[in-house]
Amino acid sequence: MEAVVKKWGNSLGIRIPNLIVKEMSLKDGSFVDINENGSEIIIKPIRRNNLSEMLNLINERNIHEEVQSTGPVGKELW
């Protein structure tokens, strides 16, 4: 797919075609990783889990035991 590089402030930018946006589940504000490999530019979406997604991954096999602390070490209230 072809895109045009355009001036964007002091940088350059490209528009990502809607077909790729949908296929990669991108939205306004999505993070991407940009790397160069010789003469290629590689753009990959960065998948970040939100808190509820991470909490849903907790199960009986991966939950740890309760951790006991020793008590206050500074001026915190207990």
C-alpha positions as CSV (number, residue, x, y, z in Angstrom):
1,M,0.0,0.0,0.0
2,E,1.3,3.4,-0.9
3,A,1.3,6.5,1.4
4,V,2.7,10.0,1.1
5,V,5.2,11.5,3.7
6,K,4.0,14.9,4.8
7,K,5.4,17.7,7.0
8,W,3.9,17.7,10.5
9,G,5.4,20.4,12.7
10,N,9.2,19.8,12.8
11,S,8.7,16.1,11.9
12,L,7.3,14.1,9.1
13,G,4.3,11.9,9.2
14,I,2.2,9.4,7.2
15,R,-1.5,8.5,7.2
16,I,-2.3,4.9,7.9
17,P,-4.9,3.7,5.5
18,N,-8.3,2.7,7.1
19,L,-8.0,-0.9,5.9
20,I,-4.8,-1.3,8.0
21,V,-6.3,0.6,10.9
22,K,-9.2,-1.8,11.1
23,E,-7.0,-4.9,10.5
24,M,-4.6,-3.9,13.3
25,S,-7.4,-2.6,15.6
26,L,-5.7,0.9,15.9
27,K,-7.5,4.0,17.1
28,D,-6.6,7.6,17.7
29,G,-3.9,7.6,20.5
30,S,-2.7,4.0,19.8
31,F,1.0,3.5,20.5
32,V,3.2,2.0,17.8
33,D,6.9,1.0,17.7
34,I,8.9,2.4,14.8
35,N,12.2,0.7,13.8
36,E,14.4,0.8,10.7
37,N,15.9,-2.3,9.2
38,G,18.4,-1.3,6.5
39,S,16.2,0.4,3.9
40,E,12.9,-0.5,5.5
41,I,10.8,1.2,8.1
42,I,8.9,-1.2,10.3
43,I,5.8,0.0,12.3
44,K,4.2,-2.4,14.8
45,P,1.3,-1.8,17.2
46,I,2.2,-1.9,20.9
47,R,-0.4,-3.9,22.8
48,R,-0.9,-2.5,26.3
49,N,-3.2,-4.3,28.6
50,N,-5.5,-2.2,30.8
51,L,-6.0,-3.0,34.5
52,S,-9.2,-5.0,34.0
53,E,-7.7,-7.1,31.3
54,M,-4.7,-7.9,33.5
55,L,-6.9,-8.7,36.5
56,N,-8.9,-11.1,34.4
57,L,-5.6,-13.1,33.8
58,I,-5.3,-14.0,37.5
59,N,-6.3,-17.5,38.3
60,E,-5.6,-20.2,40.9
61,R,-2.4,-21.4,39.1
62,N,-0.7,-18.0,39.0
63,I,-1.8,-16.2,42.1
64,H,0.8,-15.9,44.9
65,E,0.4,-16.2,48.6
66,E,-0.1,-13.2,50.9
67,V,3.1,-11.3,51.6
68,Q,3.8,-10.2,55.1
69,S,5.7,-6.9,55.7
70,T,7.7,-6.2,58.8
71,G,5.9,-3.0,59.9
72,P,6.7,0.7,59.5
73,V,10.2,1.7,58.5
74,G,9.7,5.4,58.5
75,K,6.9,7.8,59.5
76,E,4.0,5.9,57.7
77,L,0.9,5.2,59.8
78,W,-0.2,1.6,60.4
